[in-house]
């Protein structure tokens, strides 16, 4: 795999800021020049459809070059770091870099609560059940993290839909997690179609969780993934033909790679160094290390996992602006541990055997395969 950092002048954040600028809202980062050129076509509707994990490597692996999606690719650009749904879709919706909005990954440490929280589900971080064994892996029952939405309270942001509307534009969303909560792809696309029929110039952001969900379960190189991606291409081609006076932009939040999964519970010498379980993602782990192990931890980690991970101190992560540019969110530094380990190969480290067993497809590392995403335009 090719080691690759995000290009923060040519990424998802810049795409969102192109939408903000085009519809007269204030921007917070430079725009994406590739998108700006497409917006010059000046259609009545601009639709941004994000297909989760449908990155460039997935299209190239499963689809023909002259098929609908690849033949309409206008170029490739970058996800954010980590290239994962929580960080990347929040960057799209906020127009901010991850270090600005604070939604760093699937699990985060919230100093206000003193514990790790699974951001999207608002539960305590999943851990191994007491009776779990490698032969019969189990996890503890899900427990709500609080009687309020933790991430929304401590990392609030104003989304680009509201910002465009407040600037006098017209913007909508079609997403299973937003009212009216369409639960099938046909419903998501149907709502987009109906909104496009309304009079007036407008922006519509749409999201669907595939092919990410299927590739997590079966792997990005599986027959299941191939069949799904081919079917998605056919559906999106049919959908695009039904739109009138519309610029349809199709992109992804990240891509996926086939992962060789390890479980941290099998490495007690690492666990004994930790204050709490690591956070963020299995391919980007933030380690909170006890004071007495701060000096020996790097050597121990590299001895255990070799060169499969890039191990950086918190200070190096911040200095290298790995999580983005701009003004840091107040929670950003406190939510990072003393070390961050980032996969630059095919290995991921889960904190439960069950998850390691179930999820052969992964993302959030620093490889070209995970970070490079397409910009597809149809009009």
C-alpha positions in Angstrom: 0.0 0.0 0.0 1.1 3.5 -0.7 1.7 5.7 2.3 -0.3 8.9 1.8 -1.3 12.0 3.7 -4.5 14.0 3.0 -4.2 17.1 0.7 -5.9 19.8 2.7 -6.0 22.2 -0.2 -7.8 19.6 -2.3 -10.2 17.7 0.0 -13.8 17.2 1.2 -13.6 20.4 3.3 -12.8 22.4 0.1 -15.7 20.8 -1.7 -18.1 21.9 1.0 -16.7 25.4 0.9 -17.3 25.5 -2.9 -21.0 24.9 -2.1 -21.0 27.6 0.5 -19.4 30.1 -1.8 -21.6 29.3 -4.8 -24.8 29.8 -2.7 -23.6 33.0 -1.1 -22.7 31.7 2.4 -19.5 32.6 4.3 -16.7 30.1 3.7 -14.2 28.9 6.3 -11.6 27.3 4.0 -10.4 27.5 0.4 -12.8 26.1 -2.2 -12.2 23.0 -4.4 -11.1 24.4 -7.8 -12.4 21.2 -9.6 -15.8 21.8 -8.2 -15.8 25.5 -8.8 -15.3 24.9 -12.6 -18.3 22.5 -12.6 -20.5 25.0 -10.8 -19.9 27.5 -13.6 -22.5 25.5 -15.6 -25.1 27.3 -13.4 -27.9 24.7 -13.1 -31.1 25.2 -11.1 -30.2 22.3 -8.8 -26.9 21.3 -7.3 -27.0 17.8 -5.8 -24.1 16.4 -3.7 -24.6 12.7 -3.2 -22.1 11.0 -0.9 -21.9 7.2 -1.2 -20.1 5.9 1.9 -16.7 4.3 1.2 -17.2 4.4 -2.6 -13.6 5.6 -3.0 -11.5 5.6 -6.2 -9.9 2.3 -5.4 -13.3 0.6 -5.1 -14.5 2.0 -8.4 -11.3 0.9 -10.1 -11.5 -2.6 -8.6 -15.1 -3.3 -9.4 -16.3 -1.2 -12.4 -15.4 -0.9 -16.0 -13.5 2.3 -17.1 -16.2 3.1 -19.7 -19.1 2.5 -17.3 -21.4 5.3 -16.0 -19.5 6.2 -12.8 -15.8 6.0 -14.0 -16.6 7.6 -17.3 -18.1 10.6 -15.5 -15.2 11.0 -13.1 -13.8 14.6 -13.3 -10.8 13.8 -11.1 -9.7 12.5 -7.8 -9.1 14.4 -4.6 -8.6 13.7 -0.9 -10.6 12.7 2.2 -9.6 14.1 5.5 -7.7 12.4 8.3 -8.7 10.1 9.6 -10.5 8.9 6.4 -13.5 7.5 8.2 -17.2 8.2 8.3 -17.4 10.2 11.5 -14.6 12.6 10.7 -15.2 12.9 6.9 -19.0 13.2 6.8 -18.9 15.8 9.6 -16.3 17.7 7.5 -18.7 17.6 4.6 -21.6 18.8 6.7 -19.7 21.5 8.6 -17.2 22.7 6.0 -14.5 22.3 8.7 -11.4 20.2 9.2 -11.6 17.4 11.9 -9.4 19.4 14.2 -11.9 22.3 13.9 -15.1 20.3 14.4 -13.8 17.8 16.9 -15.6 14.7 15.6 -12.4 12.6 15.2 -13.6 9.0 14.8 -15.9 6.2 15.9 -14.8 6.4 19.5 -13.7 9.5 21.3 -12.5 10.3 24.8 -14.6 13.2 26.3 -12.8 14.8 29.2 -16.0 16.3 30.5 -17.3 12.8 31.2 -14.0 11.1 31.8 -14.8 8.2 29.5 -14.8 6.9 25.9 -17.9 7.3 23.9 -19.0 5.8 20.5 -19.9 9.1 18.8 -22.6 8.1 16.3 -24.5 5.7 18.6 -24.0 7.8 21.8 -23.1 4.6 23.8 -20.1 3.9 26.0 -17.3 2.4 24.0 -17.7 -1.3 23.3 -15.6 -3.6 25.4 -15.2 -7.3 25.8 -17.7 -9.2 27.9 -16.4 -10.9 31.0 -17.1 -14.4 29.6 -15.6 -13.7 26.2 -13.1 -16.1 24.8 -11.2 -16.2 21.4 -13.3 -19.2 20.6 -16.6 -17.5 21.6 -16.0 -13.8 21.4 -18.6 -11.6 23.1 -19.0 -7.9 23.9 -20.7 -6.2 26.8 -24.3 -4.9 26.4 -24.5 -1.4 24.9 -24.8 1.3 27.5 -26.0 4.8 26.8 -23.1 7.3 27.4 -25.5 9.9 28.8 -29.0 11.1 28.8 -28.0 13.7 26.1 -26.1 13.5 22.9 -22.5 13.7 24.0 -20.8 14.8 20.8 -23.5 17.3 19.8 -23.3 18.9 23.2 -19.5 19.1 23.4 -18.7 19.5 19.7 -21.6 21.4 18.2 -21.3 22.9 14.7 -23.6 24.7 12.2 -24.1 22.6 9.1 -23.8 23.9 5.6 -27.5 23.4 5.0 -28.4 25.9 7.7 -25.6 28.2 6.7 -26.8 28.4 3.1 -30.4 28.9 4.2 -29.4 31.7 6.6 -27.4 33.4 3.8 -30.6 33.6 1.7 -30.1 30.5 -0.4 -32.2 27.4 -0.4 -30.7 24.1 0.8 -32.1 20.6 1.8 -30.8 17.3 3.0 -31.8 13.7 2.1 -30.2 11.4 4.6 -31.4 8.4 6.7 -30.4 10.3 9.9 -32.3 13.6 9.1 -36.0 14.3 9.0 -37.9 12.7 7.2 -35.5 9.9 7.8 -35.6 8.0 4.5 -34.5 4.4 5.2 -33.9 3.0 1.8 -31.7 4.2 -1.1 -34.8 4.5 -3.3 -36.3 6.8 -0.6 -33.2 8.9 -0.4 -33.0 9.4 -4.1 -36.8 9.8 -4.4 -36.7 12.7 -2.0 -33.8 14.3 -4.0 -35.9 13.9 -7.2 -38.9 15.6 -5.6 -36.9 18.4 -4.2 -35.3 19.0 -7.7 -38.8 19.4 -9.1 -39.5 22.4 -6.8 -39.0 25.9 -8.4 -36.0 27.9 -7.5 -32.2 27.5 -7.3 -31.2 25.0 -4.6 -28.6 22.8 -3.0 -29.3 19.3 -1.9 -27.0 17.1 0.2 -27.7 13.4 0.1 -26.0 10.4 1.8 -26.2 6.7 1.7 -24.3 4.2 3.9 -23.3 1.8 1.1 -21.1 0.2 -0.1 -19.4 0.8 3.3 -21.7 -1.4 5.4 -21.4 -4.4 3.0 -17.6 -4.1 2.6 -17.1 -3.9 6.3 -18.8 -7.3 6.7 -17.5 -9.1 3.6 -14.4 -7.2 2.6 -13.9 -4.6 -0.2 -12.6 -7.3 -2.6 -15.5 -9.7 -2.0 -18.1 -10.9 -4.6 -20.8 -9.3 -2.3 -19.0 -5.9 -2.6 -18.6 -6.3 -6.4 -22.3 -7.1 -7.0 -23.4 -4.3 -4.8 -21.2 -1.7 -6.4 -22.3 -2.8 -9.9 -26.0 -2.5 -8.8 -25.4 0.9 -7.3 -23.9 2.1 -10.5 -26.9 1.0 -12.4 -29.3 2.6 -10.0 -27.4 5.9 -10.0 -27.3 6.0 -13.8 -31.1 5.5 -13.9 -31.6 8.2 -11.2 -29.4 10.8 -13.0 -31.4 10.3 -16.2 -34.6 11.5 -14.3 -33.1 14.8 -13.2 -33.7 18.1 -15.1 -31.4 21.2 -15.0 -29.3 19.6 -12.3 -25.6 19.3 -11.6 -25.3 15.9 -9.9 -22.0 15.5 -8.0 -21.3 12.0 -6.6 -18.4 11.4 -4.2 -17.3 9.4 -1.2 -16.1 10.1 2.3 -13.3 7.6 2.1 -12.5 4.2 0.6 -11.8 0.8 2.2 -9.0 -1.8 2.3 -9.0 -5.4 3.2 -7.6 -5.6 6.7 -5.8 -8.2 8.8 -7.3 -7.7 12.2 -5.6 -8.0 15.5 -7.1 -7.7 19.0 -5.5 -5.5 21.6 -6.6 -8.0 24.3 -4.0 -10.4 23.0 -1.2 -8.0 24.0 -1.4 -7.6 27.8 2.1 -5.9 27.8 0.5 -3.0 25.8 -2.7 -2.9 27.9 -0.7 -2.6 31.1 0.7 0.7 29.9 -2.7 2.3 29.3 -4.9 4.6 31.4 -7.9 3.6 29.3 -8.7 1.8 26.1 -7.5 3.5 22.9 -10.0 5.6 20.9 -10.7 6.9 17.4 -10.6 3.8 15.0 -8.9 0.4 14.6 -6.6 1.9 12.0 -5.9 5.1 13.9 -5.6 4.5 17.6 -5.1 7.2 20.2 -3.2 5.7 23.2 -3.6 7.2 26.7 -0.4 6.1 28.4 0.4 6.0 32.1 3.1 8.3 33.2 5.5 5.6 34.2 5.3 4.0 30.7 5.6 7.2 28.6 9.3 6.6 27.7 9.1 2.9 27.1 5.8 2.8 25.2 7.1 3.7 21.8 9.8 1.0 21.8 7.4 -1.6 23.2 4.7 -0.7 20.5 7.2 -0.9 17.6 8.6 -4.1 18.9 5.1 -5.6 19.1 3.6 -4.2 15.8 6.7 -3.5 13.7 6.5 -1.0 10.8 2.8 -1.6 10.1 1.9 1.5 12.1 3.2 5.1 12.1 3.6 6.0 15.8 3.5 9.7 16.5 3.4 11.7 19.7 0.5 14.1 20.4 2.9 17.0 19.8 4.0 15.5 16.4 0.3 15.0 15.3 -0.4 18.7 16.2 2.7 20.1 14.6 2.1 18.1 11.4 -1.5 19.4 11.2 -2.6 15.8 10.5 -6.2 16.4 11.5 -6.4 19.6 9.5 -5.9 23.3 9.3 -7.7 26.2 10.9 -8.6 26.9 14.5 -8.5 23.9 16.8 -11.7 22.9 18.6 -11.3 23.3 22.4 -11.8 19.6 22.9 -9.3 18.5 20.2 -6.0 18.3 22.2 -7.7 16.8 25.3 -9.3 14.1 23.3 -6.0 12.9 22.0 -3.8 10.5 24.0 -0.1 10.8 24.3 0.6 8.7 21.2 -1.3 8.1 18.0 -0.7 4.9 16.0 -1.8 5.0 12.3 -1.9 2.0 10.1 0.2 2.4 6.9 -0.3 -1.3 5.9 -3.1 -3.9 6.1 -3.2 -4.3 9.9 -5.9 -2.9 12.2 -6.1 -3.2 16.0 -9.5 -3.7 17.5 -10.2 -3.7 21.3 -12.6 -6.7 21.1 -12.2 -10.1 19.5 -15.8 -9.9 18.2 -15.3 -6.8 16.1 -11.9 -8.1 14.8 -13.7 -11.2 13.7 -16.7 -9.5 12.1 -15.1 -6.7 10.1 -12.6 -7.6 7.4 -13.1 -4.3 5.6 -11.5 -1.2 7.2 -10.6 2.4 6.8 -9.0 5.3 8.7 -5.4 4.6 7.9 -2.8 6.6 6.0 -2.9 4.7 2.7 -3.7 6.1 -0.8 -6.4 3.4 -1.1 -8.3 4.8 1.9 -7.8 8.5 1.3 -8.2 9.0 -2.5 -11.8 9.7 -3.5 -13.5 10.5 -6.8 -15.5 13.5 -7.9 -18.1 12.4 -10.4 -20.2 14.9 -12.2 -23.3 14.4 -14.4 -25.4 17.1 -16.0 
